[in-house]
Amino acid sequence: MNRNYQKELDRIIQKRGQKTPRVLLHSCCGPCSSSVLEYITQYFDVTLLWYNPNLYPKEEFDRRFQTQVELIEKMGLADKVSILAEPWKSEDYYRRVKGLENEPEGGRRCAECFRLRLLETARLAKHYGYDYFCTTLTLSRHKDAVLINTIGEEIARATGVSWLPSDFKKRNGENRSIELSEQYGLYRQLYCGCEFSLRKREDTAARMGTDPQIAIPQVSTPCDK
């Protein structure tokens, strides 16, 4: 039977009681976090974790982080959402995906990338005493929400920190993120983030004779909006 992760989140929200639970929310990028933050800050005390060692090159990492900071400020959440930011640690990513370099987008390499970032989120959530850990990764329709939630639950069992289930694309979440990104003039990336997704995009653009800096709807990458 298919699980409805959004309804599971609804039940957690309904049972949260008088105390506002604390959640460490991993964010993959500013655009994905926009509608997620708009939604969950109504019910949780949120700290956003910026840990994305997959991003390539360093200039892209910096640009996406600045977009994340800019979004929180423009949404008026600077006094409500704190940011726990880790520096670019590309060695973490390459170590994790060693041997999976030739995997297709959406394959085992991507699953290990999810696992890497969620492991760090859970580790920090446990260290700082958060009630839950979660991620914005389920916002995109190109991401496998079942896989992400499965990995999150596995890590929760191993670490003893509660996983906050989600499928943030539900109830117009993804479309709302597009609206907010446009409203605030956010930089919206054209590839998922890693070196391999960038190369795929550049190769595809070359075959089509198009500029890789222009969106190619026919070959959307997993984090395209």
RAURLIN-V340380 format. One record per helix or strand of 3 or more residues. SS is the DSSP state (@ for helix, = for strand). FROM is the first residue (numbers start at 1). TO is the last residue. If there is no record, write none. Layout:
<<SS	FROM	TO> <SS	FROM	TO>>
This chain:
<<@	5	14> <=	22	26> <@	30	40> <=	45	50> <@	58	74> <=	82	85> <@	90	96> <@	108	128> <=	132	135> <@	136	139> <@	145	159> <@	173	183> <@	195	208> <@	217	219>>
